[in-house]
Amino acid sequence: MATTTAPAPAAEARPAGMGRRALVRVRAVFGAPTLNAALLSGTTLFLVAFGLIMVLSSSSVEAYVAGGSFFTDFAKQAAFAAVGVVLMLLAARMPATTWQRLAWLGIMLGIALQVLVFTPLGFGANGNRNWIGIGGFSLQPSEFVKVALCVWLAMIMTRKQARIHGFWQAWIPAGPVAGLSIGLVLLGSDLGTVVIMALLSFGALWFAGVKWWHLALPAVGLGLLAVPVVLSSPSRVRRVTAFLQGCTDADYYSGCWQQLHGTWALSAGGLFGVGLGNSRAKWSWLPEADNDYIFAIIGEELGLLGAAVVLALFALLAWTMLRIVRHASLQMTRVVTGAAMVWLVGQAIVNIGVVLGLLPVLGVPLPFISSGGSQLIAALLIVGVVLSLERVDNPTVRSLAEARD
């Protein structure tokens, strides 16, 4: 008598097929580990970890003098880093279409926060009025305006992609909205942040494909406008004069103290440095040792080799972002990534140039490394946006999405 059995392979194939489909769904949601994504996230996290070490070293003395603990400023920076990394990872998992939908809301919220600087909630420091305080917390809105500008300019350039070859089509409404954002920061006298925001805006239009001669005329106009802005502030005049003419004995206690002590800190480091934690400049000799001039402490404690590693990391960051721009098929990805690169790497160049004496003192932090919660969280957030766009714009993820469907 013949017997029959149930087709077991078909029954077993169903769970196996379901498992493969589940894996495809997970990888499509959380992103395939591309080389660009790994390089960008890895370099960013390494810079953040390195920055925490240097903030601890450069701020410990003044933190102890102010509050009796060496770890006060480091603990704050570590908390900001934790918040920023979480936001970066969350942003990296967002659908790319989310950023276009949030672009207008983001820029309006950023401008509204910047306006609060000029209300009783706002306060200033070192001649700049660029912060708001709520309870025991402070916030620098201009850092988040940078994020909003990157996303908003990319959204506008994406929608007008076919019409940006004319001058007015390229600059309307990008020019007025960016000009309003930058102008509000300028009213607070933060010229360093204004320079970075202007570079960011021009970078966004450049990577969008706007013709260079359509960028040249506004750039020349802004350069001419910068002259009366600089002349309107005695402190800015002293900084520029010290840069152009050099420092004299009379300038030691006014416009040259920070620059000279930063140079002496760098020269003391030599090739290998005096050792981590052994800086002399941080003993209240160098103002903003954990912020604007943290690169001088890096050079003093870790020497030329440590400073070269920092330069190499930012060069790797720039190279990775340029790879993302080159491989991108979406205008949104190209513009956000290009603008973010100009912001982060450009700001690093300005900061290091100031410390080396190649630029007049502008007062901008070193991204990911200097102390400061707003700048660190904003920088990590824009990296998360770039990772989000890169995730859906690379061929591996597109093929996974097609396999899922």
C-alpha positions in Angstrom: 0.0 0.0 0.0 1.4 3.4 -1.0 1.7 6.1 1.6 2.0 9.8 1.2 3.7 12.4 3.4 3.1 16.2 3.7 5.6 18.3 1.7 7.8 19.3 4.6 10.2 21.4 2.6 7.5 23.8 1.7 6.5 24.2 5.3 10.1 24.7 6.3 10.7 27.2 3.5 8.0 29.5 4.8 9.7 30.4 8.1 13.1 30.7 6.3 11.5 33.1 3.8 9.9 35.1 6.5 13.2 35.3 8.3 15.0 36.7 5.2 12.2 39.2 4.7 12.4 40.3 8.3 16.2 40.7 8.0 15.7 42.9 4.9 13.2 45.0 6.7 15.5 45.5 9.7 18.5 46.5 7.5 16.3 48.8 5.4 15.1 50.6 8.5 18.4 50.8 10.3 20.6 51.3 7.3 23.2 49.3 5.5 26.8 49.8 6.8 28.3 51.6 3.8 31.9 52.8 3.8 30.8 56.5 3.7 28.5 56.0 6.7 31.1 54.1 8.7 33.8 56.7 8.0 31.5 59.7 8.8 30.1 58.2 12.0 33.4 56.8 13.1 35.4 60.0 12.6 32.7 62.0 14.3 32.6 59.8 17.4 36.4 59.7 17.6 36.5 63.5 17.5 33.8 63.7 20.3 35.7 61.2 22.5 39.0 63.0 21.9 37.3 66.3 22.7 36.0 65.0 26.0 39.5 64.1 27.0 40.9 67.5 26.0 38.0 69.3 27.8 38.8 67.5 30.9 42.5 68.3 30.7 42.1 72.0 29.7 39.2 72.9 32.0 40.2 71.0 35.2 42.2 73.8 36.8 39.7 76.6 36.4 36.9 74.2 37.3 38.6 73.4 40.5 39.2 77.1 41.3 35.6 78.0 40.6 33.8 75.1 42.3 36.3 72.8 44.0 36.0 69.9 41.5 38.2 69.1 38.6 35.4 67.3 36.8 32.6 70.0 36.7 33.0 71.2 33.1 33.9 67.7 31.9 30.7 66.2 33.4 28.6 68.9 31.7 30.4 68.3 28.3 29.9 64.5 28.7 26.2 65.0 29.3 26.0 67.2 26.2 27.9 64.6 24.2 25.5 61.9 25.3 22.5 63.9 24.3 24.1 64.8 21.0 25.0 61.3 20.1 21.5 60.1 20.8 20.1 62.8 18.6 22.6 62.0 15.9 21.5 58.3 15.9 17.8 59.2 16.0 18.2 61.6 13.1 20.2 59.1 11.1 17.2 56.7 11.3 14.7 59.3 10.1 13.2 59.0 6.6 14.8 61.4 4.1 11.4 63.0 3.3 11.1 64.1 7.0 13.7 66.8 6.5 12.0 68.4 3.6 8.7 68.5 5.6 10.4 70.0 8.6 12.5 72.5 6.7 10.2 75.5 7.0 9.3 74.7 10.6 13.0 74.4 11.5 14.1 77.7 10.0 11.1 79.6 11.6 11.8 78.1 15.0 15.5 78.9 14.7 14.8 82.5 13.8 12.3 82.8 16.6 14.8 81.5 19.1 17.4 83.9 17.8 14.9 86.8 18.3 14.6 85.7 22.0 18.3 86.7 22.4 17.1 90.3 22.4 14.4 89.8 25.1 15.0 89.6 28.9 15.7 85.9 28.3 18.9 86.8 26.4 22.3 87.5 27.8 25.8 88.2 26.5 29.4 87.2 27.2 32.7 88.6 26.0 30.9 91.4 24.1 28.5 89.0 22.2 24.8 88.8 23.0 24.1 85.4 21.5 22.6 83.2 24.3 19.2 82.7 26.0 18.8 81.4 29.5 15.8 79.4 30.8 16.0 78.3 34.4 19.4 76.9 35.0 20.1 76.1 31.3 21.5 78.3 28.6 21.2 77.9 24.8 23.0 79.4 21.8 20.3 79.6 19.2 22.6 80.5 16.3 24.1 77.0 16.4 20.7 75.4 15.7 20.0 78.1 13.1 23.0 76.6 11.2 21.3 73.2 11.2 18.1 74.8 10.1 19.8 76.7 7.3 21.5 73.6 5.9 18.2 71.7 5.7 16.1 74.7 4.5 18.5 75.8 1.8 18.7 72.2 0.6 14.9 71.9 0.4 14.7 75.2 -1.5 17.4 74.2 -3.9 15.8 70.8 -4.4 12.4 72.3 -5.3 14.0 74.9 -7.6 16.6 72.5 -9.1 15.6 73.2 -12.7 15.4 77.0 -12.3 18.5 77.9 -10.3 20.6 78.9 -13.3 19.2 82.5 -13.2 20.5 85.0 -10.6 17.2 85.9 -9.1 15.9 82.3 -9.2 19.0 81.2 -7.3 18.8 83.9 -4.6 15.1 84.2 -4.0 14.0 83.3 -1.4 17.4 81.8 -0.2 19.0 85.2 0.1 16.4 87.0 2.2 15.9 84.2 4.6 19.6 83.4 5.0 20.2 87.2 5.3 17.6 87.5 8.1 19.1 84.6 10.0 22.6 86.0 9.7 21.5 89.5 10.4 20.0 88.6 13.7 23.2 87.0 14.8 25.1 90.1 13.6 22.9 92.2 15.8 24.3 90.3 18.8 27.9 91.2 17.6 28.9 87.6 17.1 31.0 88.2 14.0 32.7 84.8 14.1 29.4 82.9 13.9 28.2 85.3 11.2 31.3 84.4 9.1 30.6 80.7 9.4 26.9 81.1 8.6 27.7 83.1 5.5 30.2 80.4 4.4 27.6 77.7 5.0 25.0 79.6 2.9 27.4 80.1 0.0 28.5 76.5 0.2 24.9 75.3 0.0 24.3 77.3 -3.2 27.6 76.2 -4.7 26.8 72.5 -4.1 23.3 73.0 -5.5 24.9 74.0 -8.8 24.5 77.8 -8.7 26.9 79.5 -11.1 30.0 80.9 -9.5 29.5 84.4 -11.0 26.1 84.5 -9.4 27.8 83.9 -6.1 30.6 86.4 -6.7 28.6 89.7 -6.6 26.9 88.9 -3.2 30.2 87.8 -1.8 31.9 91.0 -2.8 29.0 93.0 -1.3 29.3 91.1 2.0 33.0 91.8 2.0 32.4 95.5 1.6 29.8 95.4 4.3 32.2 93.8 6.7 34.4 96.8 6.7 32.1 99.2 8.6 31.0 96.2 10.8 34.6 95.7 11.9 35.2 99.4 12.4 32.1 99.8 14.6 33.7 97.8 17.4 36.9 98.9 19.2 37.7 95.3 20.2 37.5 94.1 16.6 39.7 97.0 15.4 42.3 96.0 18.1 42.2 92.4 16.9 42.6 93.2 13.2 45.3 95.8 14.0 47.2 93.3 16.1 46.9 90.8 13.3 48.1 93.1 10.5 50.8 95.1 12.4 51.9 92.6 15.0 51.8 93.0 18.8 53.7 95.6 20.8 54.5 95.8 24.5 51.5 98.2 24.9 49.2 95.6 23.3 50.2 92.8 25.6 47.4 93.3 28.1 44.7 94.3 25.6 44.5 92.8 22.1 47.4 90.4 22.2 47.3 88.5 25.5 45.2 85.5 24.2 47.1 85.3 20.9 50.5 85.4 22.5 49.8 82.9 25.2 48.3 80.6 22.6 51.4 80.8 20.5 53.6 80.2 23.5 51.5 77.2 24.4 51.9 75.7 20.9 55.7 76.3 20.8 56.1 74.7 24.3 54.7 71.4 23.0 57.5 70.7 20.5 57.2 67.4 18.6 55.7 65.1 21.3 54.2 67.6 23.8 54.7 68.0 27.5 52.2 65.2 28.2 48.5 64.9 28.6 47.4 67.0 31.6 50.7 68.8 32.0 49.8 72.1 30.2 51.1 75.3 31.9 48.9 77.6 29.8 45.7 76.3 31.3 46.7 77.6 34.7 44.7 80.8 34.0 47.3 82.1 31.5 45.3 81.3 28.4 41.7 82.6 28.2 39.1 80.2 26.7 41.6 77.3 27.0 38.8 74.7 26.8 36.9 76.5 24.1 38.2 78.8 21.3 41.9 78.0 22.1 41.7 74.3 22.9 43.9 73.6 19.9 46.7 75.4 21.6 46.4 73.1 24.6 46.3 70.1 22.2 49.6 71.4 20.7 51.2 72.0 24.1 50.2 68.6 25.7 50.4 66.3 22.6 52.8 68.2 20.5 53.0 68.6 16.7 52.0 64.9 16.3 48.8 65.4 18.3 47.9 68.6 16.4 48.6 66.8 13.1 46.2 64.0 14.1 43.4 66.5 14.7 44.1 68.1 11.2 44.1 64.6 9.7 40.7 63.8 11.3 39.1 66.9 9.9 40.7 66.2 6.5 39.1 62.7 6.7 35.8 64.2 7.6 36.0 66.5 4.6 37.0 63.7 2.2 34.2 61.5 3.5 31.5 64.2 3.0 32.9 64.9 -0.5 32.5 61.2 -1.3 28.9 61.4 -0.2 28.3 64.4 -2.4 29.9 62.8 -5.4 27.9 59.5 -5.0 24.6 61.2 -4.2 21.8 61.0 -6.8 19.5 63.4 -4.8 19.9 67.1 -4.8 18.8 67.2 -1.1 21.7 64.9 -0.1 24.3 66.9 -2.1 23.3 70.3 -0.7 22.9 69.3 3.0 26.2 67.3 3.0 28.1 70.1 1.1 26.7 72.8 3.4 27.5 70.7 6.5 31.0 70.1 5.3 31.6 73.8 4.7 30.3 74.6 8.1 32.2 71.9 10.2 35.5 71.8 8.3 35.4 75.5 7.5 34.9 76.4 11.2 37.7 74.0 12.1 40.0 75.8 9.6 39.0 79.2 11.0 39.5 78.1 14.6 42.9 76.5 13.9 44.0 79.5 11.7 43.2 81.9 14.6 45.2 79.8 17.1 48.2 79.6 14.6 48.0 83.4 14.1 47.0 83.0 10.4 43.7 84.8 11.0 42.6 87.6 13.4 40.8 86.4 16.5 37.2 85.6 15.6 36.0 83.5 18.6 34.6 80.3 17.0 34.9 76.9 18.7 36.6 73.8 17.3 33.8 71.5 16.2 33.2 68.4 18.3 36.3 69.2 20.5 35.7 72.6 22.2 33.5 72.8 25.3 30.0 74.1 24.8 26.7 72.2 24.6 24.9 74.0 21.9 27.7 73.7 19.3 28.4 70.1 20.1 24.7 69.0 19.9 24.1 71.0 16.7 27.2 69.5 15.0 26.2 66.0 15.9 22.6 66.7 14.8 23.7 67.8 11.3 25.9 64.7 11.0 22.8 62.6 11.8 20.8 64.4 9.0 23.6 63.6 6.6 23.7 60.0 7.6 19.9 59.8 7.2 20.1 61.2 3.6 23.1 59.0 2.7 21.3 56.0 4.0 18.4 56.3 1.5 20.6 57.6 -1.3 23.1 54.8 -1.6 22.6 51.9 -4.0 22.8 49.2 -1.3 19.9 50.5 0.6 17.9 51.0 -2.5 18.4 47.4 -3.5 17.3 46.3 -0.1 14.2 48.3 -0.3 13.4 46.8 -3.7 14.0 43.3 -2.3 11.7 44.1 0.6 8.9 45.2 -1.8 
